[in-house]
Amino acid sequence: MSAPSPRAPLPKGPRPIRVLVAKAGLDGHDRGAKVVAQALRDAGMEVVYTGLRQTPEMIVKAASEEDVDAIGISLLSGAHMTVFPRVLDLLRENGLSHVLLTGGGVIPEKDREALRAAGVGMLFGPGTRTSDLIQYIQREVALRRAHSA
Amino acid sequence: MSKTPRPPDASAILRGDRRALGRGLTCVEAMDDEALALLDALWGSTGRARRIGITGPPGVGKSTLASGVIRAYRAGGRGVGVLAVDPSSPVTGGALLGDRHRLGAEAHDPKVFFRSFGSRGSTGGLSRAAPFALDILDAAGFDVVLVETAGVGQTEIEVAATADSVAVVLSPESGDAVQAMKAGLIEIADVLCVNKADREGAEAMVEALDAMLDRAPPAPWRPPVVRTRGLEDASPLFEALETHGKWLLEGGRLEERRRRGLRGRLRSLVHALLAERLLAGQDALLDARAGEAASKRRSLLDAARSTVEEILR
């Protein structure tokens, strides 16, 4: 291949997309989050699964330590209008504004639009095909990686 | 290639900047060109942390026990950096990194830093990258650096074995002690831990491990066999690890162990660098010799030897 150089000894491939999947709020329904985590893994992503009852602070701390490209929050408790903006603020405060914030749950269309306007990515409702979510994350992360290169 | 926010900043890592440390670990994980500069800058600050390795078969409760050990160190006021390695799918390259999920209050403790790696195939990359990740956590100033790996592949076992004190965790469900011996787990253990000790078969496993240790050739340290029952009862593991840590501090044992560890890592790195350098641009030669072996004009071993001769000529 290239001329010998003191490079680090490892074959290089594209870095897998890393996604944090978190369940925010106080409800204990993490079935959807687990289905999504598995689908993303099967699409070749590295999925950090944090489990139930994550606060925005815990989610952003994890995103920072795990250096993820995207965060997917599953939220069924109705707290989306506080959780998503708070996570977005914390991401900006922590130098993580390149991270895609997406998610899903039972979120009215009006609220989705307001959150999108604030800088949150697409939010997916019940019945979404995982292939749509996968394509969306792949496309967004590719754009963001290219943008920061 | 990449610029904002890509270049990891060694001085920010030394200052304890979480974001910079997260970024630095990504570079080391990929072993890209930036990783070299970062490791050069941080190398002088390594060697201060106490390094703990925890490994064992899947499902024995490693992550839960690791949380217990983290909690015990935190109770003593010590900062803990954690690297958890989970297997990647050989088919898709994806991975479900779920060890973080076992953290309790530690998930928002600013003195705990938790990073997950996927094993990313069996190219041997992990065995070189993961110890460098521990070096970086060490340089970042954590008092304790803990690595947790599934003891399923040689690489994962080797990674855990680079620690100062290594715990091998088994459970009554994880197969008998002979299985653990076959996997090469017993000989790297400084502490043997039988978790889920309240379950049936636990005592028999403890006895089998003790009997196995009785038959082993005498060594300066005999691994204790401890019983634990998950998070609420992880203290026997913590105490045994600390006892081993104190033993290492006597008579220069720790320095000797680390020197040996570094020599092993150096050898593996030199091996990889040599192979990469010598094989660069030799694809046609490899194709030709492989063709000869396929058509039985030479044996495979003869083809390999003659390839080496030609490369070195």
Boltz contact constraints between the chains, C-beta under 6 A:
constraints:
  - contact:
      token1: [A, 1]
      token2: [B, 280]
      max_distance: 6.0
  - contact:
      token1: [A, 4]
      token2: [B, 277]
      max_distance: 6.0
  - contact:
      token1: [A, 8]
      token2: [B, 31]
      max_distance: 6.0
  - contact:
      token1: [A, 8]
      token2: [B, 35]
      max_distance: 6.0
  - contact:
      token1: [A, 8]
      token2: [B, 36]
      max_distance: 6.0
  - contact:
      token1: [A, 9]
      token2: [B, 272]
      max_distance: 6.0
  - contact:
      token1: [A, 9]
      token2: [B, 273]
      max_distance: 6.0
  - contact:
      token1: [A, 9]
      token2: [B, 276]
      max_distance: 6.0
  - contact:
      token1: [A, 10]
      token2: [B, 31]
      max_distance: 6.0
  - contact:
      token1: [A, 10]
      token2: [B, 125]
      max_distance: 6.0
  - contact:
      token1: [A, 11]
      token2: [B, 123]
      max_distance: 6.0
  - contact:
      token1: [A, 15]
      token2: [B, 30]
      max_distance: 6.0
  - contact:
      token1: [A, 16]
      token2: [B, 93]
      max_distance: 6.0
  - contact:
      token1: [A, 41]
      token2: [B, 94]
      max_distance: 6.0
  - contact:
      token1: [A, 41]
      token2: [B, 96]
      max_distance: 6.0
  - contact:
      token1: [A, 42]
      token2: [B, 92]
      max_distance: 6.0
  - contact:
      token1: [A, 44]
      token2: [B, 92]
      max_distance: 6.0
  - contact:
      token1: [A, 44]
      token2: [B, 93]
      max_distance: 6.0
  - contact:
      token1: [A, 44]
      token2: [B, 94]
      max_distance: 6.0
  - contact:
      token1: [A, 45]
      token2: [B, 94]
      max_distance: 6.0
  - contact:
      token1: [A, 46]
      token2: [B, 95]
      max_distance: 6.0
  - contact:
      token1: [A, 46]
      token2: [B, 118]
      max_distance: 6.0
  - contact:
      token1: [A, 47]
      token2: [B, 96]
      max_distance: 6.0
  - contact:
      token1: [A, 48]
      token2: [B, 97]
      max_distance: 6.0
  - contact:
      token1: [A, 48]
      token2: [B, 116]
      max_distance: 6.0
  - contact:
      token1: [A, 49]
      token2: [B, 98]
      max_distance: 6.0
  - contact:
      token1: [A, 49]
      token2: [B, 101]
      max_distance: 6.0
  - contact:
      token1: [A, 50]
      token2: [B, 100]
      max_distance: 6.0
  - contact:
      token1: [A, 50]
      token2: [B, 101]
      max_distance: 6.0
  - contact:
      token1: [A, 51]
      token2: [B, 101]
      max_distance: 6.0
  - contact:
      token1: [A, 57]
      token2: [B, 108]
      max_distance: 6.0
  - contact:
      token1: [A, 58]
      token2: [B, 107]
      max_distance: 6.0
  - contact:
      token1: [A, 58]
      token2: [B, 108]
      max_distance: 6.0
  - contact:
      token1: [A, 64]
      token2: [B, 18]
      max_distance: 6.0
  - contact:
      token1: [A, 64]
      token2: [B, 19]
      max_distance: 6.0
  - contact:
      token1: [A, 64]
      token2: [B, 22]
      max_distance: 6.0
  - contact:
      token1: [A, 65]
      token2: [B, 22]
      max_distance: 6.0
  - contact:
      token1: [A, 65]
      token2: [B, 113]
      max_distance: 6.0
  - contact:
      token1: [A, 65]
      token2: [B, 114]
      max_distance: 6.0
  - contact:
      token1: [A, 65]
      token2: [B, 115]
      max_distance: 6.0
  - contact:
      token1: [A, 67]
      token2: [B, 22]
      max_distance: 6.0
  - contact:
      token1: [A, 67]
      token2: [B, 23]
      max_distance: 6.0
  - contact:
      token1: [A, 67]
      token2: [B, 26]
      max_distance: 6.0
  - contact:
      token1: [A, 94]
      token2: [B, 19]
      max_distance: 6.0
  - contact:
      token1: [A, 95]
      token2: [B, 19]
      max_distance: 6.0
  - contact:
      token1: [A, 148]
      token2: [B, 4]
      max_distance: 6.0
  - contact:
      token1: [A, 149]
      token2: [B, 2]
      max_distance: 6.0
